[in-house]
Amino acid sequence: MSGRRPFCAVATAGTTNSGIVDDLVKIADVCRRHKLWLHVDGAYGAAAVFSDKHRDLVRGIELADSITIDPHKWLAVPFAAGLILTRHPKILETAFSVASPYMPKAAGARLPDNARISTQWTRRMNSLKLWLTLRVHGRKAYEDHIDRQLQLTGSFVAWLKASESFELAAPPMLTIVNFRLKSNGVDAEQMMALHGQIAEEVTHDGQRWISDTIVNGASVLRMMIISYLTEERHLHDLELALETAARTVTSRLH
């Protein structure tokens, strides 16, 4: 080996492709035993902590040394708003502080000097968007928002299980759903082409958006519920569009 030793592990709470959450408790245990820094990329899924009902989806996230989260994703804050939380704030200054005599710290200042704890110096006050949202709507509004979206996801999953055209590709953990066209004997290359055509058929009018992607080496379709404006009627329209698209693209095979 090269003689290098690992110093950190990065776990994910809500992967972009499929919304999968790593086993944070087990990873934290490994990090503790081997004295590794544990960072959790919770850009999307860490928001589940706002839901008392569903917080267990990211169980163990509180054991991390640092967490990233993007409120402009599941917390419905305007783009861009990202933040990092750490239980070791002093280490930020060790990592990022740069000697700059033209930027002296104000005498008597008690708050952290942002220029010394980040790579970003001049910046907008992006945190204000999240703070105002919490002040106006409160934590309970986020809890209701997340609970509602997980219910909508469950409704879509139930539709998939009853569908004659589609099937689940993997059990969803958050609000991203991976599904696929029922194979009917087509090979992997044909399936990828069909998924691409279905995504185009469903999205071309600009009324809704899904995508085709690769998960575990296989082609799947990807649907995500994340907008606070999403309602059952939108899912119903999507389901109708998917069924129509499936009939259209499979008819071309014959």
Secondary structure, DSSP 8 states (H G I E B T S, - for coil): --S----EEEEEBS-TTT--B--HHHHHHHHHHHT-EEEEE-TTGGGGGG-TTTGGGGTTGGG-SEEEE-TTSTT---S---EEEES-THHHHHHH----TTS---TT--S--GGGS-S--S---THHHHHHHHHHHHHHHHHHHHHHHHHHHHHHHHHHHH-SSEEESS--SSSEEEEEE--TT--HHHHHHHHHHHHHHHHTTSS---EEEEETTEEEEEEE---TT--HHHHHHHHHHHHHHHHHHHHTT-
